[in-house]
């Protein structure tokens, strides 16, 4: 029978949110890859780093518990928090990118005909 979860050293990128300091220190990171909450448990000495990065994009590093069926991160025992640059919020959509012009001044139909004739 396959295990339901596994733990391995890894990292998770996302927005640091929902800090809780009751019985056990923890916060959540909203994973950018799977768009899911990942619970993050951390030691006392990282409290200032957590507070300083609240609402910001971070990489959390430590032992990550994954769902064995989906390989989605569930939780992490945080050893380190690295802030990410705000300029890299999200990759650009195709609609936001400028077109790549490979044909020079030729209309596309003429460019394709030239490629076919040269082959």
N, C-alpha and C positions, 0 to 999 in steps of 0.2 A: 504494500500500500504506500502511495506517495505521501510525503509529509505535506501538511497544509501550509506551513510557513518555514522560512529559513532565514538565518541571520548571517550577514557578511559585512565587512568594512566597505563603506561606500559613501556617497554624498547625494543630497537632494537640493535642487534649486527651486526657489519660490519666494513668495511674499511672506514675511514674518508677521504673524497675526495672533490674536487670542492668547495673551499671556495669562497664566494661572500660577499663583504662588501659594495656594492652600496646600495642604498636606505634602505634596510633592511638586517641585518646580517643573513646569512644562509650558510649552507654547505650541502653536501650530504653524506649519508652513504649507501654503497652498501650492502644491507641486505643479510646475508649469508644463510638464510633459503629459501628465494624466489628468490634470485639472481636478485633483482630489486633495483633501486635507491629509497631512502627515503629522502625527503627534510626535513632538520632540521633547524628550526628557533631558534635563541638563543639570550639571552640578552648580552649587552656590556661586563659585568664582566666575561664572559666565553671566550672572544676572545683569551687570552693567552693559555687557555687549548685547544682551537681549533687549534691554530697555533702549539702548542707543540705535538699534536697528528696527524697532517696531514700525511696521508699515512699509518697510523697504525690502527690496529684493536681496536675498542672501543665498549663499551656499552653506548648508550645514553638513558637517563631516562627522562620521562616527560609525557605530555598528547599526546597520539598518536592517529592520525586520521586513521581509518581503512576503507577499502572498505567493505561494508556490505555483498556483494555477495561472495567475496573470502576470507575475513578476512585477507587480505594482508595489511601491513602498507603502508600508502601513505605519511604522513608527521608527524612531531613531534615538539612540543614546548618544547625545551630542557631545563631541569632544572639542569641536572648534566651529566658529561662525565667521564666515568671510563675507563682507558686503560686496555686492555687485554694482557695477557702474550703472547709473540711471539712464545713460545714453543708449544702452542696449536693451531697452524695455521689451521690445518684441521685434522679430524679423519683419522686414517690409513685406507688404502684400504685393502680388504681381501688379495690381492696379496702381500702386504707388511708385513702381520702378519705371525709370525711363527706358524706352525701347532700345534694343540693341540693333544697330544698323550694320548688317554684314554685306549689304548689296551696294554700298556707296550711293551714287546718284541714280542708279538704275531702278526702274520699277521692278517689283518682285517677280512678275511674270518673265521679264527679259532676263533677270538674273538666273532664274531656274532654267530657262532655255539655254543660256550660255553654259551652265553646269552640265546639262545633258549633252550638249554638242561637244564639249571638251572631254567627256568620259569615253 
